Amino acid sequence: QKGRPGTLVTIQGSNLSNPSNLTIGGQAALEISNDGSTLIAYVMPGSVTGNVGITTPGGSTASTQRFSIINLSYESEA
């Protein structure tokens, strides 16, 4: 997957309730919703390309594929 900061990322699995740590590319991500098997996370500004990681009372895991951050760059007109 890939997206810009502000993208919503869907994470599916089991025992996703009550995460104590949620990261994208090593940067904290914001939990938007979570029903224990589907978690939706917000990619925060400043995030970098990397794995999605989550820690819950049941343990820790990380994605096997990296989430690629698309950065917008603007050229200034001089």
All heavy atoms as TSV, in Angstrom:
chain	resi	resn	atom	element	x	y	z
A	1	GLN	N	N	0.838	-1.182	0.000
A	1	GLN	CA	C	0.000	0.000	0.000
A	1	GLN	C	C	0.870	1.228	0.000
A	1	GLN	O	O	2.025	1.191	0.404
A	1	GLN	CB	C	-0.877	0.035	1.236
A	1	GLN	CG	C	-2.165	-0.690	1.126
A	1	GLN	CD	C	-3.084	-0.325	2.303
A	1	GLN	OE1	O	-2.644	0.099	3.354
A	1	GLN	NE2	N	-4.359	-0.488	2.089
A	2	LYS	N	N	0.265	2.338	-0.426
A	2	LYS	CA	C	0.957	3.610	-0.368
A	2	LYS	C	C	-0.054	4.718	-0.200
A	2	LYS	O	O	-1.236	4.554	-0.497
A	2	LYS	CB	C	1.801	3.833	-1.617
A	2	LYS	CG	C	1.016	3.854	-2.911
A	2	LYS	CD	C	1.945	3.981	-4.081
A	2	LYS	CE	C	1.155	3.853	-5.383
A	2	LYS	NZ	N	2.026	3.912	-6.548
A	3	GLY	N	N	0.407	5.826	0.325
A	3	GLY	CA	C	-0.471	6.964	0.516
A	3	GLY	C	C	0.271	8.137	1.117
A	3	GLY	O	O	1.423	8.034	1.528
A	4	ARG	N	N	-0.404	9.246	1.171
A	4	ARG	CA	C	0.137	10.479	1.731
A	4	ARG	C	C	-0.181	10.548	3.215
A	4	ARG	O	O	-1.090	9.866	3.692
A	4	ARG	CB	C	-0.515	11.677	1.047
A	4	ARG	CG	C	-0.221	11.771	-0.418
A	4	ARG	CD	C	-0.960	12.976	-1.034
A	4	ARG	NE	N	-0.610	13.122	-2.422
A	4	ARG	CZ	C	-1.226	12.509	-3.428
A	4	ARG	NH1	N	-2.251	11.725	-3.183
A	4	ARG	NH2	N	-0.826	12.675	-4.659
A	5	PRO	N	N	0.522	11.401	3.946
A	5	PRO	CA	C	0.066	11.690	5.311
A	5	PRO	C	C	-1.404	12.121	5.242
A	5	PRO	O	O	-1.807	12.836	4.324
A	5	PRO	CB	C	0.977	12.830	5.746
A	5	PRO	CG	C	2.239	12.589	4.977
A	5	PRO	CD	C	1.756	12.097	3.630
A	6	GLY	N	N	-2.204	11.642	6.171
A	6	GLY	CA	C	-3.639	11.898	6.156
A	6	GLY	C	C	-4.433	10.729	5.594
A	6	GLY	O	O	-5.657	10.686	5.715
A	7	THR	N	N	-3.744	9.764	4.989
A	7	THR	CA	C	-4.391	8.566	4.453
A	7	THR	C	C	-4.908	7.695	5.594
A	7	THR	O	O	-4.298	7.624	6.657
A	7	THR	CB	C	-3.376	7.744	3.619
A	7	THR	OG1	O	-2.939	8.539	2.520
A	7	THR	CG2	C	-3.962	6.441	3.115
A	8	LEU	N	N	-6.030	7.038	5.370
A	8	LEU	CA	C	-6.537	6.051	6.319
A	8	LEU	C	C	-6.089	4.668	5.863
A	8	LEU	O	O	-6.266	4.304	4.704
A	8	LEU	CB	C	-8.060	6.104	6.405
A	8	LEU	CG	C	-8.645	7.410	6.954
A	8	LEU	CD1	C	-10.170	7.347	6.956
A	8	LEU	CD2	C	-8.113	7.705	8.336
A	9	VAL	N	N	-5.488	3.924	6.772
A	9	VAL	CA	C	-4.963	2.592	6.488
A	9	VAL	C	C	-5.811	1.576	7.244
A	9	VAL	O	O	-6.050	1.728	8.439
A	9	VAL	CB	C	-3.492	2.480	6.941
A	9	VAL	CG1	C	-2.963	1.074	6.741
A	9	VAL	CG2	C	-2.641	3.495	6.197
A	10	THR	N	N	-6.266	0.535	6.547
A	10	THR	CA	C	-7.048	-0.531	7.169
A	10	THR	C	C	-6.126	-1.698	7.501
A	10	THR	O	O	-5.418	-2.202	6.633
A	10	THR	CB	C	-8.180	-0.992	6.241
A	10	THR	OG1	O	-9.026	0.127	5.942
A	10	THR	CG2	C	-9.011	-2.094	6.885
A	11	ILE	N	N	-6.160	-2.112	8.762
A	11	ILE	CA	C	-5.373	-3.245	9.241
A	11	ILE	C	C	-6.356	-4.318	9.671
A	11	ILE	O	O	-7.237	-4.052	10.493
A	11	ILE	CB	C	-4.487	-2.830	10.429
A	11	ILE	CG1	C	-3.576	-1.682	10.006
A	11	ILE	CG2	C	-3.715	-4.012	10.981
A	11	ILE	CD1	C	-2.953	-0.941	11.162
A	12	GLN	N	N	-6.229	-5.517	9.113
A	12	GLN	CA	C	-7.141	-6.598	9.456
A	12	GLN	C	C	-6.376	-7.737	10.112
A	12	GLN	O	O	-5.242	-8.026	9.749
A	12	GLN	CB	C	-7.880	-7.081	8.222
A	12	GLN	CG	C	-8.804	-6.000	7.667
A	12	GLN	CD	C	-9.592	-6.473	6.482
A	12	GLN	OE1	O	-9.061	-7.077	5.568
A	12	GLN	NE2	N	-10.884	-6.169	6.505
A	13	GLY	N	N	-6.993	-8.354	11.095
A	13	GLY	CA	C	-6.378	-9.465	11.802
A	13	GLY	C	C	-7.256	-9.873	12.969
A	13	GLY	O	O	-8.461	-9.645	12.957
A	14	SER	N	N	-6.650	-10.430	13.975
A	14	SER	CA	C	-7.398	-10.804	15.169
A	14	SER	C	C	-6.695	-10.229	16.381
A	14	SER	O	O	-5.501	-9.922	16.340
A	14	SER	CB	C	-7.514	-12.328	15.286
A	14	SER	OG	O	-6.237	-12.923	15.312
A	15	ASN	N	N	-7.449	-10.053	17.446
A	15	ASN	CA	C	-6.916	-9.517	18.707
A	15	ASN	C	C	-6.258	-8.152	18.537
A	15	ASN	O	O	-5.193	-7.893	19.097
A	15	ASN	CB	C	-5.928	-10.506	19.344
A	15	ASN	CG	C	-6.583	-11.833	19.645
A	15	ASN	OD1	O	-7.696	-11.879	20.159
A	15	ASN	ND2	N	-5.911	-12.908	19.310
A	16	LEU	N	N	-6.887	-7.272	17.758
A	16	LEU	CA	C	-6.348	-5.931	17.540
A	16	LEU	C	C	-6.853	-4.919	18.566
A	16	LEU	O	O	-6.482	-3.749	18.506
A	16	LEU	CB	C	-6.695	-5.440	16.128
A	16	LEU	CG	C	-6.143	-6.266	14.960
A	16	LEU	CD1	C	-6.648	-5.718	13.642
A	16	LEU	CD2	C	-4.630	-6.298	15.005
A	17	SER	N	N	-7.670	-5.356	19.510
A	17	SER	CA	C	-8.257	-4.441	20.494
A	17	SER	C	C	-7.207	-3.874	21.440
A	17	SER	O	O	-6.216	-4.526	21.756
A	17	SER	CB	C	-9.320	-5.164	21.324
A	17	SER	OG	O	-10.370	-5.582	20.497
A	18	ASN	N	N	-7.456	-2.659	21.883
A	18	ASN	CA	C	-6.646	-1.973	22.898
A	18	ASN	C	C	-5.159	-1.897	22.570
A	18	ASN	O	O	-4.321	-2.252	23.398
A	18	ASN	CB	C	-6.844	-2.634	24.273
A	18	ASN	CG	C	-8.285	-2.647	24.694
A	18	ASN	OD1	O	-8.969	-1.638	24.568
A	18	ASN	ND2	N	-8.753	-3.786	25.159
A	19	PRO	N	N	-4.797	-1.388	21.370
A	19	PRO	CA	C	-3.377	-1.287	21.066
A	19	PRO	C	C	-2.693	-0.254	21.960
A	19	PRO	O	O	-3.238	0.822	22.195
A	19	PRO	CB	C	-3.343	-0.854	19.607
A	19	PRO	CG	C	-4.641	-0.173	19.374
A	19	PRO	CD	C	-5.630	-0.869	20.287
A	20	SER	N	N	-1.530	-0.617	22.476
A	20	SER	CA	C	-0.743	0.337	23.267
A	20	SER	C	C	0.268	1.047	22.386
A	20	SER	O	O	0.816	2.084	22.771
A	20	SER	CB	C	-0.022	-0.388	24.402
A	20	SER	OG	O	0.826	-1.403	23.888
A	21	ASN	N	N	0.505	0.497	21.191
A	21	ASN	CA	C	1.445	1.103	20.251
A	21	ASN	C	C	0.975	0.792	18.839
A	21	ASN	O	O	0.669	-0.353	18.519
A	21	ASN	CB	C	2.848	0.542	20.493
A	21	ASN	CG	C	3.913	1.323	19.752
A	21	ASN	OD1	O	3.784	2.524	19.557
A	21	ASN	ND2	N	4.964	0.635	19.341
A	22	LEU	N	N	0.912	1.817	18.002
A	22	LEU	CA	C	0.495	1.678	16.613
A	22	LEU	C	C	1.389	2.596	15.802
A	22	LEU	O	O	1.400	3.801	16.036
A	22	LEU	CB	C	-0.978	2.058	16.470
A	22	LEU	CG	C	-1.574	2.100	15.073
A	22	LEU	CD1	C	-1.483	0.742	14.391
A	22	LEU	CD2	C	-3.022	2.572	15.139
A	23	THR	N	N	2.164	2.022	14.877
A	23	THR	CA	C	3.113	2.836	14.120
A	23	THR	C	C	3.047	2.525	12.628
A	23	THR	O	O	2.687	1.430	12.215
A	23	THR	CB	C	4.566	2.586	14.590
A	23	THR	OG1	O	4.878	1.206	14.400
A	23	THR	CG2	C	4.761	2.973	16.043
A	24	ILE	N	N	3.422	3.521	11.848
A	24	ILE	CA	C	3.615	3.361	10.409
A	24	ILE	C	C	4.987	3.942	10.118
A	24	ILE	O	O	5.234	5.118	10.371
A	24	ILE	CB	C	2.513	4.061	9.597
A	24	ILE	CG1	C	1.154	3.414	9.900
A	24	ILE	CG2	C	2.830	4.001	8.097
A	24	ILE	CD1	C	-0.028	4.095	9.273
A	25	GLY	N	N	5.892	3.100	9.648
A	25	GLY	CA	C	7.253	3.543	9.394
A	25	GLY	C	C	7.963	4.017	10.651
A	25	GLY	O	O	8.807	4.892	10.603
A	26	GLY	N	N	7.610	3.423	11.786
A	26	GLY	CA	C	8.249	3.789	13.052
A	26	GLY	C	C	7.683	5.029	13.708
A	26	GLY	O	O	8.051	5.371	14.827
A	27	GLN	N	N	6.761	5.717	13.037
A	27	GLN	CA	C	6.127	6.916	13.590
A	27	GLN	C	C	4.744	6.559	14.134
A	27	GLN	O	O	4.047	5.731	13.550
A	27	GLN	CB	C	5.962	7.992	12.501
A	27	GLN	CG	C	7.263	8.431	11.877
A	27	GLN	CD	C	8.003	9.378	12.786
A	27	GLN	OE1	O	8.517	8.981	13.829
A	27	GLN	NE2	N	8.073	10.615	12.385
A	28	ALA	N	N	4.353	7.184	15.203
A	28	ALA	CA	C	3.032	6.919	15.784
A	28	ALA	C	C	1.932	7.193	14.763
A	28	ALA	O	O	2.002	8.156	14.001
A	28	ALA	CB	C	2.822	7.784	17.018
A	29	ALA	N	N	0.940	6.321	14.739
A	29	ALA	CA	C	-0.247	6.492	13.903
A	29	ALA	C	C	-1.440	6.664	14.836
A	29	ALA	O	O	-1.410	6.227	15.989
A	29	ALA	CB	C	-0.449	5.284	12.998
A	30	LEU	N	N	-2.481	7.296	14.350
A	30	LEU	CA	C	-3.667	7.565	15.150
A	30	LEU	C	C	-4.747	6.528	14.854
A	30	LEU	O	O	-5.123	6.328	13.695
A	30	LEU	CB	C	-4.185	8.971	14.836
A	30	LEU	CG	C	-5.418	9.451	15.567
A	30	LEU	CD1	C	-5.160	9.532	17.068
A	30	LEU	CD2	C	-5.841	10.802	15.038
A	31	GLU	N	N	-5.232	5.866	15.895
A	31	GLU	CA	C	-6.319	4.890	15.754
A	31	GLU	C	C	-7.625	5.649	15.557
A	31	GLU	O	O	-8.022	6.449	16.401
A	31	GLU	CB	C	-6.385	4.020	16.997
A	31	GLU	CG	C	-7.495	3.019	16.986
A	31	GLU	CD	C	-7.583	2.227	18.285
A	31	GLU	OE1	O	-6.677	2.333	19.136
A	31	GLU	OE2	O	-8.590	1.526	18.442
A	32	ILE	N	N	-8.301	5.387	14.440
A	32	ILE	CA	C	-9.581	6.044	14.134
A	32	ILE	C	C	-10.748	5.183	14.581
A	32	ILE	O	O	-11.692	5.665	15.191
A	32	ILE	CB	C	-9.690	6.354	12.618
A	32	ILE	CG1	C	-8.556	7.278	12.177
A	32	ILE	CG2	C	-11.051	6.937	12.274
A	32	ILE	CD1	C	-8.562	8.648	12.818
A	33	SER	N	N	-10.693	3.903	14.257
A	33	SER	CA	C	-11.729	2.975	14.714
A	33	SER	C	C	-11.112	1.590	14.832
A	33	SER	O	O	-10.098	1.292	14.209
A	33	SER	CB	C	-12.935	2.960	13.776
A	33	SER	OG	O	-12.618	2.357	12.548
A	34	ASN	N	N	-11.773	0.750	15.652
A	34	ASN	CA	C	-11.221	-0.577	15.907
A	34	ASN	C	C	-12.323	-1.454	16.490
A	34	ASN	O	O	-12.892	-1.126	17.525
A	34	ASN	CB	C	-10.056	-0.459	16.894
A	34	ASN	CG	C	-9.326	-1.750	17.106
A	34	ASN	OD1	O	-9.781	-2.811	16.712
A	34	ASN	ND2	N	-8.187	-1.666	17.754
A	35	ASP	N	N	-12.604	-2.572	15.822
A	35	ASP	CA	C	-13.600	-3.498	16.367
A	35	ASP	C	C	-12.953	-4.819	16.808
A	35	ASP	O	O	-13.638	-5.799	17.051
A	35	ASP	CB	C	-14.731	-3.746	15.366
A	35	ASP	CG	C	-14.302	-4.499	14.111
A	35	ASP	OD1	O	-13.135	-4.952	14.038
A	35	ASP	OD2	O	-15.138	-4.626	13.198
A	36	GLY	N	N	-11.623	-4.816	16.903
A	36	GLY	CA	C	-10.911	-6.009	17.330
A	36	GLY	C	C	-10.384	-6.848	16.186
A	36	GLY	O	O	-9.415	-7.568	16.338
A	37	SER	N	N	-11.028	-6.748	15.011
A	37	SER	CA	C	-10.543	-7.488	13.846
A	37	SER	C	C	-10.227	-6.569	12.667
A	37	SER	O	O	-9.524	-6.968	11.744
A	37	SER	CB	C	-11.550	-8.552	13.414
A	37	SER	OG	O	-12.775	-7.955	13.065
A	38	THR	N	N	-10.734	-5.346	12.696
A	38	THR	CA	C	-10.417	-4.341	11.683
A	38	THR	C	C	-10.090	-3.040	12.394
A	38	THR	O	O	-10.915	-2.516	13.133
A	38	THR	CB	C	-11.587	-4.122	10.706
A	38	THR	OG1	O	-11.895	-5.366	10.069
A	38	THR	CG2	C	-11.243	-3.092	9.651
A	39	LEU	N	N	-8.888	-2.562	12.171
A	39	LEU	CA	C	-8.433	-1.311	12.776
A	39	LEU	C	C	-8.163	-0.332	11.654
A	39	LEU	O	O	-7.538	-0.689	10.651
A	39	LEU	CB	C	-7.150	-1.559	13.584
A	39	LEU	CG	C	-6.586	-0.398	14.372
A	39	LEU	CD1	C	-5.851	-0.922	15.594
A	39	LEU	CD2	C	-5.670	0.467	13.556
A	40	ILE	N	N	-8.652	0.889	11.797
A	40	ILE	CA	C	-8.382	1.936	10.813
A	40	ILE	C	C	-7.470	2.954	11.472
A	40	ILE	O	O	-7.780	3.469	12.552
A	40	ILE	CB	C	-9.678	2.572	10.290
A	40	ILE	CG1	C	-10.508	1.495	9.593
A	40	ILE	CG2	C	-9.361	3.737	9.350
A	40	ILE	CD1	C	-11.848	1.947	9.096
A	41	ALA	N	N	-6.329	3.215	10.816
A	41	ALA	CA	C	-5.315	4.114	11.349
A	41	ALA	C	C	-5.110	5.290	10.401
A	41	ALA	O	O	-5.212	5.151	9.179
A	41	ALA	CB	C	-4.003	3.371	11.543
A	42	TYR	N	N	-4.797	6.437	10.980
A	42	TYR	CA	C	-4.528	7.669	10.251
A	42	TYR	C	C	-3.023	7.851	10.151
A	42	TYR	O	O	-2.319	7.799	11.163
A	42	TYR	CB	C	-5.164	8.830	11.014
A	42	TYR	CG	C	-4.955	10.203	10.446
A	42	TYR	CD1	C	-5.817	10.702	9.484
A	42	TYR	CD2	C	-3.924	11.017	10.902
A	42	TYR	CE1	C	-5.655	11.979	8.975
A	42	TYR	CE2	C	-3.759	12.297	10.401
A	42	TYR	CZ	C	-4.628	12.767	9.442
A	42	TYR	OH	O	-4.457	14.034	8.944
A	43	VAL	N	N	-2.517	8.039	8.931
A	43	VAL	CA	C	-1.086	8.271	8.724
A	43	VAL	C	C	-0.784	9.723	9.091
A	43	VAL	O	O	-1.289	10.651	8.467
A	43	VAL	CB	C	-0.679	7.989	7.261
A	43	VAL	CG1	C	0.802	8.242	7.069
A	43	VAL	CG2	C	-1.047	6.569	6.858
A	44	MET	N	N	0.027	9.890	10.114
A	44	MET	CA	C	0.321	11.227	10.641
A	44	MET	C	C	1.330	11.967	9.767
A	44	MET	O	O	2.195	11.347	9.131
A	44	MET	CB	C	0.884	11.103	12.056
A	44	MET	CG	C	-0.082	10.468	13.042
A	44	MET	SD	S	-1.565	11.438	13.297
A	44	MET	CE	C	-0.894	12.754	14.286
A	45	PRO	N	N	1.265	13.303	9.754
A	45	PRO	CA	C	2.302	14.085	9.084
A	45	PRO	C	C	3.665	13.724	9.672
A	45	PRO	O	O	3.792	13.458	10.860
A	45	PRO	CB	C	1.926	15.531	9.415
A	45	PRO	CG	C	0.451	15.477	9.671
A	45	PRO	CD	C	0.220	14.141	10.330
A	46	GLY	N	N	4.673	13.680	8.836
A	46	GLY	CA	C	6.008	13.320	9.283
A	46	GLY	C	C	6.295	11.829	9.207
A	46	GLY	O	O	7.416	11.398	9.460
A	47	SER	N	N	5.281	11.031	8.852
A	47	SER	CA	C	5.491	9.584	8.723
A	47	SER	C	C	6.421	9.301	7.550
A	47	SER	O	O	6.492	10.071	6.592
A	47	SER	CB	C	4.164	8.864	8.504
A	47	SER	OG	O	3.357	8.967	9.640
A	48	VAL	N	N	7.131	8.194	7.640
A	48	VAL	CA	C	8.059	7.786	6.585
A	48	VAL	C	C	7.698	6.380	6.116
A	48	VAL	O	O	6.974	5.653	6.799
A	48	VAL	CB	C	9.519	7.817	7.089
A	48	VAL	CG1	C	9.937	9.239	7.452
A	48	VAL	CG2	C	9.718	6.896	8.276
A	49	THR	N	N	8.202	6.006	4.965
A	49	THR	CA	C	7.966	4.671	4.423
A	49	THR	C	C	8.500	3.622	5.399
A	49	THR	O	O	9.602	3.754	5.921
A	49	THR	CB	C	8.649	4.531	3.059
A	49	THR	OG1	O	8.014	5.422	2.143
A	49	THR	CG2	C	8.555	3.106	2.531
A	50	GLY	N	N	7.703	2.600	5.651
A	50	GLY	CA	C	8.144	1.526	6.534
A	50	GLY	C	C	7.001	0.586	6.871
A	50	GLY	O	O	5.892	0.709	6.361
A	51	ASN	N	N	7.284	-0.337	7.760
A	51	ASN	CA	C	6.297	-1.337	8.160
A	51	ASN	C	C	5.241	-0.736	9.077
A	51	ASN	O	O	5.483	0.253	9.767
A	51	ASN	CB	C	6.992	-2.497	8.881
A	51	ASN	CG	C	7.944	-3.217	7.969
A	51	ASN	OD1	O	8.925	-2.645	7.539
A	51	ASN	ND2	N	7.668	-4.451	7.659
A	52	VAL	N	N	4.086	-1.376	9.089
A	52	VAL	CA	C	3.018	-1.042	10.030
A	52	VAL	C	C	3.206	-1.962	11.229
A	52	VAL	O	O	3.327	-3.180	11.065
A	52	VAL	CB	C	1.629	-1.256	9.387
A	52	VAL	CG1	C	0.528	-1.016	10.394
A	52	VAL	CG2	C	1.466	-0.362	8.164
A	53	GLY	N	N	3.274	-1.391	12.410
A	53	GLY	CA	C	3.464	-2.183	13.617
A	53	GLY	C	C	2.360	-1.945	14.621
A	53	GLY	O	O	1.793	-0.854	14.681
A	54	ILE	N	N	2.025	-2.966	15.384
A	54	ILE	CA	C	0.988	-2.837	16.401
A	54	ILE	C	C	1.353	-3.698	17.609
A	54	ILE	O	O	1.868	-4.802	17.460
A	54	ILE	CB	C	-0.411	-3.215	15.845
A	54	ILE	CG1	C	-1.501	-2.945	16.875
A	54	ILE	CG2	C	-0.440	-4.641	15.344
A	54	ILE	CD1	C	-2.903	-3.002	16.320
A	55	THR	N	N	1.108	-3.139	18.779
A	55	THR	CA	C	1.283	-3.875	20.034
A	55	THR	C	C	-0.039	-3.831	20.785
A	55	THR	O	O	-0.611	-2.758	20.975
A	55	THR	CB	C	2.388	-3.248	20.906
A	55	THR	OG1	O	3.619	-3.269	20.171
A	55	THR	CG2	C	2.567	-4.003	22.207
A	56	THR	N	N	-0.529	-4.994	21.171
A	56	THR	CA	C	-1.756	-5.121	21.951
A	56	THR	C	C	-1.442	-5.977	23.180
A	56	THR	O	O	-0.342	-6.525	23.280
A	56	THR	CB	C	-2.871	-5.797	21.127
A	56	THR	OG1	O	-2.516	-7.159	20.911
A	56	THR	CG2	C	-3.117	-5.093	19.804
A	57	PRO	N	N	-2.408	-6.128	24.084
A	57	PRO	CA	C	-2.165	-7.019	25.224
A	57	PRO	C	C	-1.806	-8.449	24.796
A	57	PRO	O	O	-1.162	-9.177	25.538
A	57	PRO	CB	C	-3.493	-6.988	25.991
A	57	PRO	CG	C	-4.064	-5.645	25.670
A	57	PRO	CD	C	-3.687	-5.412	24.229
A	58	GLY	N	N	-2.187	-8.842	23.575
A	58	GLY	CA	C	-1.902	-10.184	23.085
A	58	GLY	C	C	-0.517	-10.347	22.473
A	58	GLY	O	O	-0.092	-11.452	22.173
A	59	GLY	N	N	0.201	-9.235	22.251
A	59	GLY	CA	C	1.540	-9.319	21.670
A	59	GLY	C	C	1.790	-8.234	20.641
A	59	GLY	O	O	0.999	-7.309	20.487
A	60	SER	N	N	2.895	-8.366	19.950
A	60	SER	CA	C	3.311	-7.384	18.949
A	60	SER	C	C	3.500	-8.054	17.600
A	60	SER	O	O	3.878	-9.214	17.520
A	60	SER	CB	C	4.643	-6.742	19.352
A	60	SER	OG	O	4.512	-6.048	20.553
A	61	THR	N	N	3.260	-7.279	16.534
A	61	THR	CA	C	3.494	-7.772	15.185
A	61	THR	C	C	3.775	-6.592	14.276
A	61	THR	O	O	3.495	-5.446	14.622
A	61	THR	CB	C	2.293	-8.604	14.666
A	61	THR	OG1	O	2.680	-9.282	13.479
A	61	THR	CG2	C	1.082	-7.733	14.410
A	62	ALA	N	N	4.337	-6.889	13.115
A	62	ALA	CA	C	4.592	-5.870	12.096
A	62	ALA	C	C	4.247	-6.455	10.735
A	62	ALA	O	O	4.341	-7.667	10.527
A	62	ALA	CB	C	6.048	-5.425	12.127
A	63	SER	N	N	3.878	-5.574	9.823
A	63	SER	CA	C	3.541	-6.020	8.472
A	63	SER	C	C	4.789	-6.567	7.782
A	63	SER	O	O	5.919	-6.176	8.096
A	63	SER	CB	C	2.967	-4.849	7.673
A	63	SER	OG	O	3.929	-3.812	7.547
A	64	THR	N	N	4.569	-7.467	6.847
A	64	THR	CA	C	5.690	-8.009	6.078
A	64	THR	C	C	6.026	-7.104	4.899
A	64	THR	O	O	7.126	-7.178	4.373
A	64	THR	CB	C	5.378	-9.425	5.563
A	64	THR	OG1	O	4.173	-9.381	4.796
A	64	THR	CG2	C	5.213	-10.393	6.723
A	65	GLN	N	N	5.084	-6.271	4.496
A	65	GLN	CA	C	5.326	-5.324	3.414
A	65	GLN	C	C	5.306	-3.909	3.963
A	65	GLN	O	O	4.589	-3.613	4.918
A	65	GLN	CB	C	4.282	-5.478	2.320
A	65	GLN	CG	C	4.368	-6.826	1.628
A	65	GLN	CD	C	3.434	-6.920	0.446
A	65	GLN	OE1	O	2.586	-6.067	0.240
A	65	GLN	NE2	N	3.594	-7.962	-0.352
A	66	ARG	N	N	6.081	-3.055	3.342
A	66	ARG	CA	C	6.193	-1.672	3.797
A	66	ARG	C	C	5.061	-0.819	3.233
A	66	ARG	O	O	4.607	-1.042	2.112
A	66	ARG	CB	C	7.535	-1.103	3.371
A	66	ARG	CG	C	8.685	-1.810	4.048
A	66	ARG	CD	C	10.010	-1.600	3.363
A	66	ARG	NE	N	10.352	-0.238	3.081
A	66	ARG	CZ	C	11.259	0.473	3.742
A	66	ARG	NH1	N	11.918	-0.075	4.730
A	66	ARG	NH2	N	11.511	1.721	3.411
A	67	PHE	N	N	4.615	0.152	4.019
A	67	PHE	CA	C	3.668	1.161	3.559
A	67	PHE	C	C	4.513	2.315	3.026
A	67	PHE	O	O	5.367	2.845	3.740
A	67	PHE	CB	C	2.770	1.641	4.711
A	67	PHE	CG	C	1.723	2.609	4.262
A	67	PHE	CD1	C	0.511	2.156	3.774
A	67	PHE	CD2	C	1.949	3.974	4.305
A	67	PHE	CE1	C	-0.463	3.050	3.336
A	67	PHE	CE2	C	0.983	4.874	3.883
A	67	PHE	CZ	C	-0.228	4.407	3.392
A	68	SER	N	N	4.303	2.680	1.764
A	68	SER	CA	C	5.098	3.733	1.128
A	68	SER	C	C	4.415	5.078	1.279
A	68	SER	O	O	3.251	5.233	0.896
A	68	SER	CB	C	5.304	3.434	-0.362
A	68	SER	OG	O	6.032	2.245	-0.522
A	69	ILE	N	N	5.151	6.025	1.828
A	69	ILE	CA	C	4.634	7.388	1.990
A	69	ILE	C	C	4.904	8.165	0.699
A	69	ILE	O	O	6.032	8.190	0.197
A	69	ILE	CB	C	5.302	8.105	3.180
A	69	ILE	CG1	C	5.009	7.356	4.484
A	69	ILE	CG2	C	4.867	9.557	3.254
A	69	ILE	CD1	C	3.553	7.335	4.904
A	70	ILE	N	N	3.865	8.778	0.175
A	70	ILE	CA	C	3.979	9.636	-0.992
A	70	ILE	C	C	4.063	11.064	-0.477
A	70	ILE	O	O	3.133	11.548	0.152
A	70	ILE	CB	C	2.752	9.485	-1.912
A	70	ILE	CG1	C	2.614	8.049	-2.384
A	70	ILE	CG2	C	2.859	10.450	-3.084
A	70	ILE	CD1	C	1.300	7.774	-3.086
A	71	ASN	N	N	5.182	11.695	-0.719
A	71	ASN	CA	C	5.355	13.082	-0.292
A	71	ASN	C	C	5.072	14.003	-1.466
A	71	ASN	O	O	5.521	13.758	-2.575
A	71	ASN	CB	C	6.778	13.331	0.212
A	71	ASN	CG	C	6.996	12.672	1.551
A	71	ASN	OD1	O	6.189	12.807	2.446
A	71	ASN	ND2	N	8.089	11.936	1.671
A	72	LEU	N	N	4.317	15.041	-1.184
A	72	LEU	CA	C	4.052	16.056	-2.200
A	72	LEU	C	C	5.147	17.102	-2.124
A	72	LEU	O	O	5.509	17.565	-1.045
A	72	LEU	CB	C	2.712	16.737	-1.942
A	72	LEU	CG	C	1.481	15.845	-2.045
A	72	LEU	CD1	C	0.234	16.635	-1.695
A	72	LEU	CD2	C	1.351	15.296	-3.444
A	73	SER	N	N	5.681	17.456	-3.245
A	73	SER	CA	C	6.644	18.548	-3.254
A	73	SER	C	C	6.133	19.610	-4.206
A	73	SER	O	O	5.552	19.317	-5.254
A	73	SER	CB	C	8.033	18.058	-3.653
A	73	SER	OG	O	7.986	17.498	-4.954
A	74	TYR	N	N	6.317	20.814	-3.819
A	74	TYR	CA	C	5.857	21.944	-4.619
A	74	TYR	C	C	7.064	22.757	-5.041
A	74	TYR	O	O	7.964	23.022	-4.254
A	74	TYR	CB	C	4.915	22.826	-3.785
A	74	TYR	CG	C	3.667	22.113	-3.359
A	74	TYR	CD1	C	3.586	21.525	-2.103
A	74	TYR	CD2	C	2.586	22.004	-4.203
A	74	TYR	CE1	C	2.446	20.858	-1.691
A	74	TYR	CE2	C	1.437	21.336	-3.805
A	74	TYR	CZ	C	1.381	20.771	-2.553
A	74	TYR	OH	O	0.253	20.106	-2.147
A	75	GLU	N	N	7.055	23.126	-6.308
A	75	GLU	CA	C	8.108	23.993	-6.781
A	75	GLU	C	C	7.659	25.420	-6.608
A	75	GLU	O	O	6.532	25.779	-6.917
A	75	GLU	CB	C	8.401	23.722	-8.263
A	75	GLU	CG	C	9.026	22.369	-8.500
A	75	GLU	CD	C	9.361	22.162	-9.963
A	75	GLU	OE1	O	9.585	23.161	-10.666
A	75	GLU	OE2	O	9.391	21.016	-10.389
A	76	SER	N	N	8.559	26.243	-6.115
A	76	SER	CA	C	8.190	27.644	-5.959
A	76	SER	C	C	8.481	28.371	-7.259
A	76	SER	O	O	9.438	28.074	-7.961
A	76	SER	CB	C	8.950	28.259	-4.789
A	76	SER	OG	O	10.096	28.905	-5.232
A	77	GLU	N	N	7.573	29.250	-7.589
A	77	GLU	CA	C	7.752	30.036	-8.818
A	77	GLU	C	C	8.448	31.325	-8.430
A	77	GLU	O	O	7.938	32.106	-7.638
A	77	GLU	CB	C	6.399	30.322	-9.465
A	77	GLU	CG	C	5.753	29.050	-9.991
A	77	GLU	CD	C	4.452	29.337	-10.700
A	77	GLU	OE1	O	4.300	30.436	-11.241
A	77	GLU	OE2	O	3.611	28.444	-10.702
A	78	ALA	N	N	9.608	31.536	-8.999
A	78	ALA	CA	C	10.359	32.750	-8.675
A	78	ALA	C	C	10.433	33.680	-9.849
A	78	ALA	O	O	10.328	33.354	-10.960
A	78	ALA	CB	C	11.762	32.369	-8.218
